[in-house]
């Protein structure tokens, strides 16, 4: 099952150095400093924010299944250990591609826009002027109204143009045909409601969560194809505007980065933003992790950086407490900075 494969890959990558909860926060796309740092340190960008609506109950259910299969051993403190059979299972190639870090759940906004456009155009073609919108989000509705008016939908040729772009762009992406079918089956038109997750899970003989993940994988690949070829898909490209996130920082970290670039010290930034110094340090670590050109030498010299990287490799650990015992003269902030920069090279 796909969700279990993904969890095993995350658990194995964490090297037993994070709790089960860390994987939950990763899949949810939690914007905390710790989760963002975990993404960078362990290079888990593909899986970030894949299931923003995942509940703790659903997550625990999958973990229990992994435990029942003897893939993991769970400790009372929330930590776990991978078994040999679990590690072997995790090494299997994942058949689906994900780009969670760059989309962070926004793929659903793209699909909501597309769904409402198709619903609107199909009702227009049937001569129906009034209908209940499938998408309730006001931002999506406003975007779609502007799209339709801007592309002169009254001329009634827009529907066929969008359909042709969809057909050509979906044909191009290299993904299992089942995935394309799932995407299309989710769409609604005049007197043709999209299928529910439950209906598709029954039809494809898969778990609902696996169907959702296959759908997300397909959207990521489809969006990449659309955004890389605006000339071939001008209408879909419009619908995809603002969906891909190329800013690697959380908005709060970005504000700190702006102040730091103006020459303010961390203490000054803490005072200006009325945030704890620890929070500002989190932002600097995030900046070091995501900006290859960011210089951390004002905070830690090259010799100590190398000591930390060597210790992490020699002891096969990214646990700050362990590394601090090995190199007691460096601070936790310096440890995190060195590991962040090390992961970025």
NORURZI-V143962 format. One record per backbone hydrogen bond with DSSP energy under -1.0 kcal/mol. NH is the residue of the N-H (numbers start at 0). CO is the residue of the C=O. If there is no record, write none. Layout:
nh=NH co=CO
nh=NH co=CO
This chain:
nh=4 co=0
nh=5 co=1
nh=6 co=2
nh=7 co=3
nh=8 co=4
nh=9 co=5
nh=10 co=6
nh=11 co=7
nh=12 co=8
nh=13 co=9
nh=14 co=11
nh=16 co=13
nh=19 co=77
nh=23 co=19
nh=24 co=20
nh=25 co=21
nh=26 co=22
nh=27 co=23
nh=28 co=24
nh=29 co=24
nh=35 co=31
nh=36 co=32
nh=37 co=33
nh=38 co=34
nh=39 co=35
nh=40 co=36
nh=41 co=37
nh=43 co=38
nh=46 co=43
nh=47 co=44
nh=48 co=25
nh=49 co=46
nh=50 co=26
nh=53 co=50
nh=58 co=54
nh=59 co=55
nh=60 co=56
nh=61 co=57
nh=62 co=58
nh=63 co=59
nh=64 co=60
nh=65 co=61
nh=66 co=62
nh=67 co=63
nh=68 co=64
nh=69 co=66
nh=70 co=65
nh=72 co=80
nh=74 co=78
nh=77 co=74
nh=80 co=72
nh=82 co=70
nh=86 co=82
nh=87 co=83
nh=88 co=84
nh=89 co=85
nh=90 co=86
nh=91 co=88
nh=99 co=45
nh=100 co=44
nh=103 co=99
nh=105 co=102
nh=107 co=104
nh=109 co=105
nh=110 co=106
nh=111 co=107
nh=112 co=108
nh=113 co=109
nh=114 co=110
nh=115 co=111
nh=116 co=112
nh=117 co=113
nh=118 co=114
nh=119 co=115
nh=120 co=116
nh=121 co=117
nh=122 co=118
nh=123 co=119
nh=124 co=120
nh=125 co=121
nh=126 co=123
nh=127 co=122
nh=140 co=136
nh=141 co=137
nh=142 co=138
nh=143 co=139
nh=144 co=140
nh=145 co=141
nh=146 co=142
nh=147 co=143
nh=148 co=144
nh=149 co=145
nh=150 co=146
nh=151 co=148
nh=152 co=147
nh=154 co=151
nh=155 co=152
nh=160 co=156
nh=161 co=157
nh=162 co=158
nh=163 co=159
nh=164 co=160
nh=165 co=161
nh=166 co=162
nh=167 co=163
nh=168 co=164
nh=169 co=165
nh=170 co=166
nh=171 co=167
nh=172 co=168
nh=174 co=172
nh=178 co=175
nh=179 co=175
nh=180 co=176
nh=181 co=177
nh=182 co=178
nh=183 co=179
nh=184 co=180
nh=185 co=181
nh=186 co=183
nh=188 co=191
nh=191 co=188
nh=194 co=184
nh=199 co=195
nh=200 co=196
nh=201 co=197
nh=202 co=198
nh=203 co=199
nh=205 co=200
nh=210 co=206
nh=211 co=207
nh=212 co=208
nh=213 co=209
nh=214 co=210
nh=215 co=211
nh=216 co=212
nh=217 co=213
nh=218 co=214
nh=219 co=215
nh=220 co=216
nh=221 co=217
nh=222 co=218
nh=223 co=219
nh=224 co=220
nh=225 co=221
nh=226 co=222
nh=227 co=223
nh=228 co=225
nh=232 co=228
nh=236 co=232
nh=237 co=233
nh=238 co=234
nh=239 co=235
nh=240 co=237
nh=242 co=239
nh=244 co=101
nh=253 co=249
nh=254 co=250
nh=255 co=251
nh=256 co=252
nh=257 co=253
nh=258 co=254
nh=259 co=255
nh=260 co=256
nh=262 co=259
nh=263 co=258
nh=268 co=264
nh=269 co=265
nh=270 co=266
nh=271 co=267
nh=272 co=268
nh=274 co=269
nh=279 co=275
nh=280 co=276
nh=281 co=277
nh=282 co=278
nh=283 co=279
nh=284 co=280
nh=285 co=281
nh=286 co=282
nh=287 co=283
nh=288 co=284
nh=289 co=285
nh=290 co=286
nh=293 co=290
nh=298 co=295
nh=299 co=295
nh=304 co=300
nh=305 co=301
nh=306 co=302
nh=307 co=303
nh=308 co=304
nh=309 co=305
nh=310 co=306
nh=311 co=307
nh=312 co=308
nh=313 co=309
nh=314 co=310
nh=316 co=311
nh=322 co=318
nh=323 co=319
nh=324 co=320
nh=325 co=321
nh=326 co=322
nh=329 co=326
nh=334 co=330
nh=335 co=331
nh=336 co=332
nh=337 co=333
nh=338 co=334
nh=339 co=335
nh=340 co=336
nh=341 co=337
nh=342 co=338
nh=344 co=341
